[in-house]
Amino acid sequence: MNTLMVAALCSSADAGVAQLLLGADVEPRERQERPIIPAIRFVLSDMADANCIKGFIFDRTVILQLAELFALPEYVIPARRDKLHRSEALCILLYRTSYPRRN
């Protein structure tokens, strides 16, 4: 009854807003299931030197030396607010700049 009174008082454009505010004919939505994101961390010491050279152009020892020479902090926080270890951040940079890819 209240819905009809509010809808009659409002213009046709505002009737939908009035019904929404009163909660008339509102069905609960089903919650969408979010995908499970695995908790996999990047560990440079677990990678083989051949994979490091293929993906980053340098082997593991050189990547760790570069991280020290660049004086990167232990943890890097980029714009997306992720927390990365300095070797992981450097590997991301090296991967993005290793063009053409060595397949």
C-alpha positions in Angstrom: 0.0 0.0 0.0 2.8 2.4 0.9 4.5 1.6 -2.3 1.5 2.6 -4.4 1.1 5.8 -2.5 4.7 6.8 -2.9 4.7 5.7 -6.6 1.5 7.8 -7.2 3.1 10.9 -5.6 6.4 10.6 -7.4 6.9 11.2 -11.1 7.3 8.2 -13.3 11.1 8.5 -13.3 11.2 8.5 -9.5 8.8 5.6 -8.9 11.6 3.0 -9.3 13.7 4.8 -6.8 10.8 5.0 -4.3 10.2 1.3 -4.7 13.8 0.6 -4.1 13.9 2.7 -1.0 10.9 1.0 0.5 12.2 -2.4 -0.4 9.1 -3.5 -2.4 9.5 -6.5 -4.6 13.2 -6.8 -3.9 14.5 -10.3 -4.2 17.8 -11.2 -2.6 20.6 -11.8 -5.1 22.6 -15.0 -5.1 26.2 -14.4 -4.1 28.7 -15.1 -6.8 31.4 -17.5 -5.7 34.8 -15.9 -5.9 37.7 -17.9 -7.4 40.2 -19.3 -5.0 43.5 -17.6 -5.3 46.3 -20.0 -4.4 48.9 -18.8 -1.8 51.9 -19.4 -4.0 54.9 -17.2 -3.3 57.8 -16.5 -5.7 61.1 -17.9 -4.3 64.1 -17.2 -6.5 66.2 -19.9 -4.8 63.8 -22.6 -5.9 64.3 -21.8 -9.5 66.9 -23.4 -11.7 69.6 -21.2 -13.3 68.4 -22.3 -16.8 64.8 -21.0 -16.0 66.2 -17.8 -14.6 68.3 -17.2 -17.7 65.4 -18.0 -19.9 62.9 -15.7 -18.1 65.1 -12.9 -16.7 68.4 -13.1 -18.8 70.5 -13.4 -15.6 71.1 -16.4 -13.3 70.2 -16.4 -9.6 73.4 -15.1 -8.2 73.6 -12.2 -10.6 69.9 -11.3 -9.8 70.7 -11.2 -6.0 73.8 -9.2 -6.7 71.8 -6.7 -8.7 69.3 -6.3 -5.9 72.1 -5.4 -3.5 73.8 -3.1 -6.0 70.5 -1.3 -6.7 70.2 -0.9 -2.9 66.6 -2.0 -3.0 64.8 -2.2 0.3 64.1 -5.7 1.7 60.4 -5.4 0.8 59.0 -3.3 -2.0 55.4 -2.0 -2.0 54.2 -1.0 -5.5 51.2 1.1 -6.4 48.7 -1.9 -6.1 49.8 -2.2 -2.4 51.2 -5.7 -2.8 54.2 -6.5 -0.6 57.1 -8.0 -2.7 60.5 -9.2 -1.7 63.2 -7.3 -3.5 64.3 -10.3 -5.5 60.7 -10.8 -6.7 60.3 -7.1 -7.6 63.6 -7.2 -9.5 62.6 -10.4 -11.3 59.3 -8.8 -12.4 61.3 -5.8 -13.8 63.8 -8.1 -15.6 61.0 -10.3 -17.0 59.2 -7.2 -18.5 62.4 -5.9 -20.0 63.7 -9.2 -21.4 62.3 -8.8 -24.9 62.5 -10.7 -27.2 61.6 -13.7 -25.1 63.9 -16.6 -25.2 61.7 -19.6 -26.0 
